[in-house]
């Protein structure tokens, strides 16, 4: 018995390490329930979204019964004259929404802005969100409410603040993009995949610039497949068109995908290839191998076959948010490590130098990469730390809210006293 450690009770449950190295495929979130037939999406020829067209319909933007039910609850409010729309662009200073028939410049209603200022976790519309709007002019709209999100891709803001940044909402497929023009950064791919799994979207890895990889393309792709733990991995080239024809299968009509990856991996070039026109600005990679930020805002692009694609600015850093632990993104991506960890002698094993550690045994036997274990440990630690800070802040806000309500009740009693 080791003092200070949590030793597993009962007989030694360990088995030979090799028995637990068969990595089970990821149980990806199933597609949403079958949707009603979609209205035919106009072919844009590279336009970011369909132009004003009376025959267009919300279904071409991804609207279905799930969102309709949530909008109906808002529309039933007294004196509500609300119209559903989807946020299709965020320029920082303003947003653009689309009603299925036309695009409108949108500002936030004062009540929505005030509520956001009072909360440490404000609900503000992001690209991909469905919102309830009222018209405030011929080409303008006011966002009155944000509908419940089916999925959301979040990260922690840069710096020490424990606040979330919403990158995209209501996404069906998360396309994790990495370039094959150099050795893929497996640890970054793991991080992005874990966050994609936590968002609720189906993750797919796109290995861009396959034309520049030469004979090493398949070897590099094989390394990524080992890391992706069951997620589909596709090597593509926007220049030659390799595997580009698979995108309509991955992002069918009425479904939304988001491109996630650092600058310089060819996201905007891929968007332009898929859209059939230069809808996103592109730029050359810098001499030090790092990408240039050519996409400066988030935008939803309608693809010729009816699929929808959100391009995001290059992500220089990906700090995880608390939902990584809550939604089980780490556990699902690192199922092999978790299975081994369950066989360690100590329930709180850190897999560093503990005795009878199945994870360390697997590393020593050459059956598990040390970098993968380090990535697992780091992501789990970051998510736990952020979750603890967020939980503490929520408890403090709840306590403050209770004190304010008590103070308000006492004030009412005093004013009503004869």
C-alpha positions as CSV (number, residue, x, y, z in Angstrom):
1,X,0.0,0.0,0.0
2,X,1.4,3.4,-1.0
3,X,0.5,6.2,1.3
4,X,-1.1,9.2,-0.3
5,X,-2.2,7.4,-3.5
6,X,-5.6,6.1,-4.5
7,X,-5.0,2.4,-5.1
8,X,-7.6,0.4,-7.0
9,X,-9.5,-2.0,-4.7
10,X,-9.8,-5.7,-5.2
11,X,-7.6,-8.1,-7.1
12,X,-5.1,-6.8,-9.7
13,X,-7.3,-6.1,-12.7
14,X,-4.3,-5.6,-15.1
15,X,-3.9,-7.7,-18.2
16,X,-1.0,-7.8,-20.7
17,X,-0.6,-4.3,-22.2
18,X,-1.0,-5.5,-25.7
19,X,-4.5,-6.6,-25.0
20,X,-5.6,-2.9,-24.6
21,X,-3.9,-1.3,-27.6
22,X,-6.5,-2.1,-30.1
23,X,-7.8,1.4,-30.6
24,X,-11.6,1.4,-30.9
25,X,-13.0,3.7,-33.6
26,X,-14.6,6.9,-32.5
27,X,-18.3,6.7,-32.0
28,X,-19.1,9.9,-33.9
29,X,-22.2,11.8,-33.2
30,X,-24.9,10.5,-35.6
31,X,-26.3,12.8,-38.2
32,X,-29.3,14.8,-37.1
33,X,-32.7,13.2,-37.8
34,X,-33.8,13.0,-41.4
35,X,-34.7,16.4,-42.6
36,X,-37.6,17.3,-44.9
37,X,-36.7,17.8,-48.6
38,X,-34.7,20.9,-49.1
39,X,-35.6,23.7,-51.5
40,X,-33.3,23.8,-54.5
41,X,-30.3,26.0,-53.7
42,X,-29.5,28.5,-56.5
43,X,-26.1,28.0,-58.0
44,X,-24.0,30.9,-56.9
45,X,-21.1,30.8,-59.2
46,X,-18.9,31.9,-56.3
47,X,-21.2,34.5,-54.7
48,X,-20.9,34.4,-50.9
49,X,-24.7,33.8,-50.7
50,X,-27.7,33.8,-53.1
51,X,-28.8,37.2,-54.3
52,X,-32.3,38.3,-53.5
53,X,-34.6,35.7,-54.9
54,X,-38.2,35.2,-54.0
55,X,-38.0,31.5,-54.7
56,X,-35.2,31.0,-52.2
57,X,-36.0,29.4,-48.8
58,X,-34.6,29.1,-45.3
59,X,-34.0,25.4,-45.9
60,X,-31.2,26.3,-48.3
61,X,-29.4,27.9,-45.3
62,X,-29.8,24.8,-43.1
63,X,-33.2,25.5,-41.5
64,X,-35.2,22.5,-40.3
65,X,-37.8,21.5,-37.8
66,X,-35.4,21.5,-34.9
67,X,-34.8,25.3,-35.3
68,X,-38.4,25.9,-36.3
69,X,-39.6,24.6,-33.0
70,X,-37.3,26.9,-31.1
71,X,-38.3,29.9,-33.2
72,X,-42.0,29.2,-32.7
73,X,-41.6,29.6,-28.9
74,X,-40.1,33.1,-29.5
75,X,-42.6,34.1,-32.2
76,X,-45.5,33.2,-29.9
77,X,-44.5,36.1,-27.5
78,X,-47.0,38.9,-27.3
79,X,-46.4,41.8,-29.8
80,X,-43.6,39.8,-31.4
81,X,-43.2,40.5,-35.0
82,X,-40.1,38.3,-35.5
83,X,-38.5,36.9,-38.6
84,X,-35.9,34.0,-38.6
85,X,-32.6,34.7,-40.2
86,X,-29.1,33.2,-40.2
87,X,-25.9,35.1,-39.4
88,X,-23.7,34.8,-42.5
89,X,-20.9,37.2,-41.8
90,X,-19.3,38.9,-38.9
91,X,-17.1,41.9,-39.7
92,X,-16.4,42.8,-36.1
93,X,-18.2,46.1,-36.3
94,X,-21.4,44.6,-37.7
95,X,-23.1,41.4,-38.8
96,X,-24.9,40.3,-42.0
97,X,-28.0,38.1,-41.7
98,X,-29.9,36.3,-44.5
99,X,-33.6,35.6,-44.4
100,X,-33.5,33.0,-47.2
101,X,-34.6,35.8,-49.6
102,X,-32.3,38.7,-48.9
103,X,-29.2,39.8,-47.0
104,X,-29.6,42.5,-44.3
105,X,-27.1,44.5,-42.3
106,X,-27.9,43.7,-38.7
107,X,-27.3,45.4,-35.4
108,X,-28.0,44.1,-31.9
109,X,-31.1,45.2,-30.0
110,X,-30.3,47.3,-27.0
111,X,-31.8,44.8,-24.6
112,X,-29.7,42.0,-26.0
113,X,-26.6,44.1,-25.7
114,X,-27.5,45.1,-22.1
115,X,-28.0,41.5,-21.1
116,X,-24.7,40.5,-22.6
117,X,-22.9,43.3,-20.7
118,X,-24.4,42.0,-17.4
119,X,-23.2,38.4,-18.0
120,X,-19.7,36.9,-17.9
121,X,-20.9,34.4,-20.5
122,X,-22.9,36.6,-23.0
123,X,-24.9,35.0,-25.7
124,X,-24.1,37.1,-28.8
125,X,-24.7,36.0,-32.4
126,X,-21.8,34.3,-34.2
127,X,-21.6,33.2,-37.8
128,X,-23.9,30.2,-38.3
129,X,-26.3,31.3,-35.6
130,X,-30.0,31.4,-36.2
131,X,-31.5,34.6,-34.8
132,X,-34.9,36.3,-34.5
133,X,-34.9,39.7,-36.1
134,X,-37.2,42.7,-36.7
135,X,-36.9,45.0,-39.6
136,X,-35.6,48.4,-38.9
137,X,-35.4,49.8,-42.4
138,X,-35.3,48.8,-46.1
139,X,-31.9,47.0,-45.8
140,X,-31.4,46.9,-42.0
141,X,-32.4,44.5,-39.2
142,X,-32.3,44.4,-35.4
143,X,-31.3,41.1,-33.8
144,X,-33.7,40.5,-30.9
145,X,-32.7,37.0,-29.8
146,X,-30.3,34.1,-30.6
147,X,-31.9,30.7,-31.0
148,X,-30.6,27.7,-29.1
149,X,-27.5,26.3,-30.8
150,X,-27.4,22.7,-31.9
151,X,-23.6,22.7,-32.0
152,X,-20.9,25.3,-31.2
153,X,-17.2,25.4,-31.7
154,X,-15.6,27.3,-28.8
155,X,-12.2,28.2,-27.6
156,X,-10.8,30.1,-24.7
157,X,-9.8,33.7,-25.5
158,X,-6.1,34.5,-25.7
159,X,-4.5,35.5,-22.5
160,X,-5.4,34.8,-18.9
161,X,-9.1,35.6,-18.9
162,X,-11.4,32.6,-18.5
163,X,-13.8,33.6,-21.2
164,X,-15.0,31.8,-24.3
165,X,-14.8,32.8,-27.9
166,X,-17.4,31.3,-30.2
167,X,-15.9,30.6,-33.6
168,X,-18.9,29.1,-35.4
169,X,-22.4,27.8,-34.5
170,X,-24.8,25.2,-35.8
171,X,-22.1,23.3,-37.7
172,X,-22.7,19.7,-38.9
173,X,-19.1,19.0,-40.0
174,X,-15.8,20.3,-38.7
175,X,-13.1,20.2,-41.4
176,X,-9.8,20.2,-39.7
177,X,-7.3,21.4,-42.3
178,X,-3.5,20.7,-42.2
179,X,-1.0,21.1,-45.1
180,X,1.0,18.2,-46.6
181,X,3.7,20.6,-47.9
182,X,5.5,19.9,-44.6
183,X,5.3,17.2,-41.9
184,X,1.9,17.6,-40.3
185,X,1.8,18.9,-36.7
186,X,0.1,15.9,-35.1
187,X,-0.2,17.5,-31.7
188,X,-2.1,20.5,-33.2
189,X,-4.4,18.2,-35.2
190,X,-5.1,16.2,-32.0
191,X,-6.0,19.5,-30.2
192,X,-8.3,20.7,-33.0
193,X,-10.0,17.2,-33.3
194,X,-10.7,17.1,-29.6
195,X,-12.3,20.5,-29.7
196,X,-14.3,19.5,-32.8
197,X,-15.6,16.4,-31.0
198,X,-16.7,18.5,-28.1
199,X,-18.5,20.9,-30.3
200,X,-21.0,18.2,-31.4
201,X,-20.0,18.3,-35.1
202,X,-18.6,15.4,-37.0
203,X,-14.8,15.8,-37.5
204,X,-13.1,15.3,-40.8
205,X,-9.4,15.9,-41.5
206,X,-8.5,17.5,-44.8
207,X,-4.8,17.3,-45.7
208,X,-4.4,20.1,-48.2
209,X,-1.6,20.8,-50.7
210,X,-1.3,17.1,-51.6
211,X,0.3,18.1,-54.9
212,X,3.3,19.5,-53.0
213,X,3.9,16.4,-50.8
214,X,5.2,14.1,-53.6
215,X,6.0,10.6,-52.6
216,X,5.7,11.4,-48.9
217,X,2.0,12.2,-49.1
218,X,0.7,8.7,-48.2
219,X,3.2,8.3,-45.4
220,X,2.2,11.6,-43.8
221,X,-1.4,10.8,-44.3
222,X,-0.9,7.5,-42.5
223,X,0.6,9.3,-39.5
224,X,-2.5,11.5,-39.3
225,X,-4.9,8.6,-39.6
226,X,-3.2,6.9,-36.6
227,X,-3.7,10.2,-34.6
228,X,-7.2,10.8,-35.8
229,X,-8.5,7.7,-34.0
230,X,-11.3,6.9,-36.5
231,X,-12.1,10.3,-38.0
232,X,-12.1,10.4,-41.8
233,X,-8.8,11.7,-43.3
234,X,-8.8,12.9,-46.9
235,X,-5.8,14.3,-48.9
236,X,-6.9,17.1,-51.2
237,X,-5.4,19.6,-53.6
238,X,-7.1,22.8,-54.6
239,X,-4.6,23.1,-57.4
240,X,-5.1,19.7,-59.1
241,X,-8.6,19.0,-57.8
242,X,-7.5,15.8,-56.1
243,X,-10.4,14.5,-53.9
244,X,-12.2,17.9,-54.2
245,X,-15.2,16.0,-55.6
246,X,-15.6,14.3,-52.3
247,X,-16.7,17.5,-50.6
248,X,-20.4,17.3,-51.8
249,X,-20.6,13.9,-50.1
250,X,-19.1,15.3,-46.9
251,X,-21.1,18.5,-46.9
252,X,-24.4,17.8,-48.7
253,X,-27.1,20.3,-49.5
254,X,-28.4,22.1,-46.5
255,X,-25.6,21.0,-44.2
256,X,-22.9,23.4,-42.8
257,X,-19.2,22.8,-42.4
258,X,-16.5,25.0,-40.9
259,X,-12.8,25.1,-41.9
260,X,-10.4,25.1,-39.0
261,X,-6.7,25.4,-39.2
262,X,-3.7,27.8,-39.0
263,X,-2.9,30.4,-41.7
264,X,-1.1,29.1,-44.7
265,X,-2.7,25.7,-45.0
266,X,-4.8,26.7,-48.0
267,X,-8.3,27.1,-46.4
268,X,-9.3,30.2,-48.5
269,X,-7.8,28.6,-51.7
270,X,-10.0,25.5,-51.0
271,X,-13.1,27.7,-50.5
272,X,-12.5,29.4,-53.8
273,X,-12.0,26.1,-55.6
274,X,-15.2,24.7,-54.2
275,X,-17.2,27.9,-54.8
276,X,-15.9,28.2,-58.4
277,X,-14.8,31.8,-57.9
278,X,-12.5,34.0,-55.8
279,X,-14.8,34.6,-52.9
280,X,-12.0,34.7,-50.3
281,X,-8.7,36.5,-50.6
282,X,-5.6,34.3,-50.6
283,X,-1.9,35.0,-50.0
284,X,1.5,33.3,-50.2
285,X,3.1,31.6,-47.2
286,X,5.9,33.7,-45.7
287,X,9.5,32.9,-46.1
288,X,9.7,31.4,-42.5
289,X,7.0,28.9,-43.4
290,X,4.2,30.6,-41.5
291,X,1.0,31.6,-43.1
292,X,-0.3,35.1,-43.6
293,X,-3.7,36.2,-42.3
294,X,-5.7,36.7,-45.5
295,X,-9.1,35.9,-44.1
296,X,-9.9,38.7,-41.6
297,X,-13.5,37.8,-40.8
298,X,-15.8,34.8,-40.6
299,X,-18.2,34.3,-43.4
300,X,-20.7,31.6,-44.5
301,X,-20.3,30.7,-48.2
302,X,-23.0,28.9,-50.3
303,X,-21.5,26.2,-52.4
304,X,-22.8,25.4,-55.9
305,X,-24.4,22.1,-54.8
306,X,-26.2,23.6,-51.8
307,X,-23.7,22.8,-49.1
308,X,-22.6,25.7,-46.8
309,X,-19.1,26.4,-45.6
310,X,-17.8,28.8,-42.9
311,X,-14.3,30.0,-43.4
312,X,-12.5,31.4,-40.4
313,X,-9.3,33.4,-39.9
314,X,-6.2,31.4,-39.3
315,X,-6.0,30.1,-35.7
316,X,-2.6,30.8,-34.4
317,X,-3.4,29.3,-31.0
318,X,-6.2,27.0,-29.8
319,X,-6.7,27.4,-26.1
320,X,-9.3,24.8,-25.0
321,X,-12.6,25.7,-23.3
322,X,-14.3,23.9,-20.4
323,X,-16.7,22.0,-22.8
324,X,-13.7,19.9,-23.8
325,X,-13.9,18.0,-20.6
326,X,-17.7,18.3,-20.2
327,X,-18.5,16.9,-23.6
328,X,-15.8,14.2,-23.5
329,X,-13.7,15.4,-26.4
330,X,-10.5,14.2,-24.8
331,X,-11.9,10.8,-23.8
332,X,-13.2,10.1,-27.2
333,X,-10.1,11.1,-29.1
334,X,-7.7,9.4,-26.7
335,X,-9.8,6.2,-26.2
336,X,-6.6,4.1,-26.4
337,X,-4.8,6.1,-23.7
338,X,-7.9,6.0,-21.5
339,X,-8.3,2.3,-21.8
340,X,-4.7,1.8,-20.7
341,X,-5.1,4.3,-17.9
342,X,-8.0,2.3,-16.5
343,X,-5.5,-0.6,-16.0
344,X,-3.0,1.4,-14.0
345,X,-2.5,0.4,-10.4
346,X,-3.5,3.8,-9.0
347,X,-6.8,5.5,-10.0
348,X,-5.1,8.9,-9.9
349,X,-2.0,7.8,-11.8
350,X,-0.3,10.6,-13.6
351,X,1.6,8.3,-16.0
352,X,4.9,9.8,-15.2
353,X,6.9,7.6,-12.9
354,X,4.3,5.6,-10.9
355,X,4.8,1.8,-10.4
356,X,2.5,-0.6,-12.4
357,X,1.5,2.1,-14.9
358,X,0.0,0.4,-18.0
359,X,0.5,3.6,-20.0
360,X,4.3,3.7,-19.3
361,X,4.5,0.0,-20.0
362,X,3.0,0.6,-23.4
363,X,5.4,3.4,-24.1
364,X,8.4,1.3,-23.1
365,X,7.2,-1.5,-25.4
366,X,7.0,0.9,-28.3
367,X,3.3,0.5,-28.7
368,X,2.3,4.0,-27.7
369,X,3.9,7.3,-28.8
370,X,5.2,9.4,-25.9
371,X,4.0,12.6,-27.7
372,X,0.5,11.3,-27.8
373,X,0.5,10.7,-24.0
374,X,1.9,14.1,-23.4
375,X,-0.8,15.6,-25.7
376,X,-3.4,13.7,-23.7
377,X,-2.0,14.9,-20.4
378,X,-1.8,18.5,-21.5
379,X,-5.2,18.8,-23.0
380,X,-6.9,17.1,-20.0
381,X,-5.0,19.4,-17.6
382,X,-5.9,22.5,-19.5
383,X,-9.6,21.6,-19.7
384,X,-9.7,20.7,-16.0
385,X,-8.0,24.0,-15.0
386,X,-10.4,26.1,-17.2
387,X,-13.4,24.2,-16.0
388,X,-12.4,24.9,-12.4
389,X,-12.0,28.6,-13.0
390,X,-15.3,28.8,-14.9
391,X,-17.1,26.8,-12.2
392,X,-15.8,29.1,-9.5
393,X,-16.9,32.2,-11.4
394,X,-20.3,30.8,-12.0
395,X,-20.7,30.0,-8.3
396,X,-19.6,33.5,-7.4
397,X,-22.1,35.0,-9.9
398,X,-24.9,32.8,-8.5
399,X,-24.1,34.0,-5.0
400,X,-24.1,37.6,-6.1
401,X,-27.4,37.1,-7.8
402,X,-28.9,35.7,-4.6
403,X,-27.6,38.6,-2.6
404,X,-29.1,41.1,-5.0
405,X,-32.5,39.4,-5.0
406,X,-32.5,39.4,-1.2
407,X,-31.5,43.1,-1.1
408,X,-34.3,43.9,-3.6
409,X,-36.9,42.0,-1.6
410,X,-35.9,43.9,1.6
411,X,-36.1,47.2,-0.2
412,X,-39.6,46.4,-1.4
413,X,-40.6,45.5,2.2
414,X,-39.3,48.8,3.5
415,X,-41.0,50.8,0.9
416,X,-44.3,49.0,1.4
417,X,-44.2,49.4,5.2
418,X,-46.9,51.9,6.4
